[in-house]
Amino acid sequence: MLPKQKAIIIPGPEYEDDEEETTTAPLPTRDSGGRLRFGGRWDGVFIPNVTPEEMFEGGAFGGGFFV
């Protein structure tokens, strides 16, 4: 019988307690590699290479929001 493995827990970003939530965030920018860069707490954490609109235009889910 194989021993039970433990899941690796990757820590998420740390937040300051006094950091206020805003209802809108600034738009992301693209870096030299074409990846989207979000500011604030998402800097370096969430780095997609396409926007949702580009994803659907590329044919994801049949090319539309609902199939």
N, C-alpha and C positions, 0 to 999 in steps of 0.2 A: 504494500500500500504506500502511495506517495504521501509525503508530509504536506499538510495544508499550507499554502502560501499566503503571505500577507500582502495586501495591496499597498503600492507605493503612494503615499499622499504627497502631492505637490502643493506647496503653499501658494496661495493666491496673493494678489497685491495687498499691501497694508495701507489702510486709510487713516487719515488724521480725524480725530473726533470733532474738531471744529470746522472740518471741510463741509461747506454748504452745498446742497444739491440744487442744481438749476433746472429749469424746465426745458431749456434748449442748450445744446452744446455747439461749439464752433464746428464748422464743416471740416472733415479730414483733408489732409494734403497728400500728394503722392511724392514718394521719394525717388531717387534716381533709378531704382530697380522697378518702378511702377507699382509698388505696394502702397496701400493706403495707410497713413499714419494719423492716429487719433491723439489728441492732446489730453492733458490731465491724467486722471487715474488709469486710462487705457493706453498710455504711451508705452510701447514695447510689449504690451500684453496681447492686444488684439490687432493683428496685422494682416487683413485680407488683401488679396490682389485684385479683386473685382468688387464692384458695387452690386447690390441686389438687382438693379435694373440691367446691368451688364450680364449678370448671370442668367436672367430670363431671356434676354435678347440672344444669348449664346445657345439657347435651346434646352436649358434645364427645365424639367417637368413639362416637356412638350412645347416649350417656347411661350407658355402663358402662365398666369398666376394659378388658374384652376383648370383642370382638364376634365 
